[in-house]
């Protein structure tokens, strides 16, 4: 079962608009993409499960919350997805990174895999696939299908 989450936060909308300006410089586009991906990381990790964690503070021992569950992998669909990695790693710096290279066959219009590199023990990890290029969704669907084979 797949879920689509529309991120309509005002800051996300603002940055998307600035990125789309035809006179946006390469530098400002990259900066805005990094900021956008940081904001998106907050949204896509919003529902991650938490567990209690005892910590010694300067005043006393307390019970706080830490993320519970599997280790996280950010999977970039090459090359467009790479622009999201830095901003997302600002939020989850311990995440591992995987890459899937796909292109669309001009005759069949179907995605063709040319590169696949993932961290070890993928079955024990949660995955966030990053790819800003959503048109037909065929590449994203092929990437997710390939990851499910692991």
Residue pairs with C-beta under 8 A, 6 or more apart in sequence:
2 144
5 43
5 44
7 39
7 40
7 43
9 39
9 43
11 39
12 36
12 39
12 40
12 43
15 32
15 35
15 36
15 39
16 36
18 24
18 28
18 32
19 29
19 32
19 33
19 36
24 32
30 83
33 83
33 84
33 87
33 132
34 83
34 86
34 87
34 90
35 87
36 87
37 83
37 84
37 85
37 86
37 87
37 88
37 130
38 87
38 88
38 90
38 91
39 87
40 84
40 87
40 88
41 87
41 88
41 90
41 91
41 92
42 91
44 128
45 67
45 91
45 92
45 128
48 67
48 68
48 69
48 126
49 67
49 68
49 69
50 65
50 66
50 67
50 68
51 65
51 66
51 67
51 68
52 63
52 64
52 65
53 63
53 64
53 65
53 66
54 61
54 62
54 63
54 64
55 61
55 62
55 63
55 64
69 126
70 124
70 125
70 126
71 94
71 95
71 96
71 124
71 125
71 126
72 92
72 94
72 95
72 96
72 125
72 126
72 127
72 128
73 95
73 96
73 97
73 98
73 118
73 119
73 122
73 125
73 126
73 127
73 128
74 84
74 85
74 88
74 89
74 92
74 95
74 96
74 97
74 98
74 128
74 130
75 81
75 97
75 98
75 99
75 100
75 118
75 127
75 128
75 129
75 130
75 143
75 147
76 82
76 84
76 85
76 97
76 98
76 99
76 100
76 130
76 131
77 100
77 101
77 102
77 129
77 130
77 131
77 133
77 139
77 140
77 143
78 99
78 100
78 101
78 102
78 115
80 131
80 132
80 133
81 129
81 130
81 131
81 132
83 132
84 130
84 131
84 132
85 97
85 130
88 95
88 128
88 130
89 95
95 128
96 119
96 125
97 119
98 117
98 118
98 119
98 122
98 127
99 115
99 116
99 117
99 118
100 113
100 115
100 116
100 143
100 146
100 147
101 113
101 114
101 115
101 116
102 111
102 112
102 113
102 114
102 139
102 142
102 143
103 111
103 112
103 114
104 110
104 111
104 112
104 138
104 139
105 111
105 112
109 136
109 138
110 138
110 142
111 138
111 139
111 141
111 142
111 143
113 142
113 146
116 146
118 147
118 150
119 125
122 147
122 150
123 150
127 147
129 140
129 143
129 144
129 147
131 139
131 140
131 143
133 139
134 140
